[in-house]
Amino acid sequence: MGETSTDSAAPVIAIDGPTASGKGTVAQQVARALGWNYLDSGALYRIVALFALREGVAPEDGPALARLARGVEPRFERGRILVRGEDIADAIRAEEVGATASRIAVQPLLRAALVELQRAFRRPPGLVADGRDMATVIFPDAVLKVFLTASAESRAGRRYKQLIEKGFSANLSDLLRDLRERDARDVQRASAPLRPAEGALELDSTDLTIEQTVGEVLDAYRRRAGH
């Protein structure tokens, strides 16, 4: 990410939430509407998870995961994610990679290694970042903090649809169980547990369309910015 330069004055909208809450889609559309940059922080953990699986690095090996994170140097280009000349955008969406990403995300050494990389995405005119600790740890001075959630059943259904559309096999009951296990790990981990940031706008998107959710976030930002 050497081509990115940080700018602490660039405004940030931080959108956190559990797996399959829709935060990625919402964040991308908010960024597009504002003409801002976009960061999918979860992709970084999936990238490390993919290479950990490929190279036989154990999910419990914090030092090895941190070394892996410092060495992958991903580049995000128009929907592609390039690492070592390979486009891994589809590969990191496999269910095994997602489950491994959730397991390795509890490792403090890995999280610390990824902090600088995530903050490097902050540049003018602004950044919309989604993840699990964007507002609480990475960008605590975000101009707008959003905590987006939905029922586990709704999220499992969304994830099932995403996987089928991408050509992956999926089982809805397995996905629901996996989501609940990931939620428990995210909430209970010692380092940066998943929780709403102080002052965050809490949005339940169970009964909202993507467009309605995006509209709520944009309206909240415009109120904060005085537009």
Secondary structure, DSSP 4 states (H G I P E B T S, - for coil): -TT----TTS-EEEEE-STTSSHHHHHHHHHHHHT-EEEEHHHHHHHHHHHHHHHT--TT-HHHHHHHHHHH--EEETTEEEETTEE-TTGGGSHHHHHHHHHHTT-HHHHHHHHHHHHTT--TT-EEEEESSIIIII-TT-SEEEEEE--HHHHHHHHHHHHHHTT----HHHHHHHHHHHHHHHHH-SSS-S-PPTTPEEEE-TT--HHHHHHHHHHHHHHHHT-
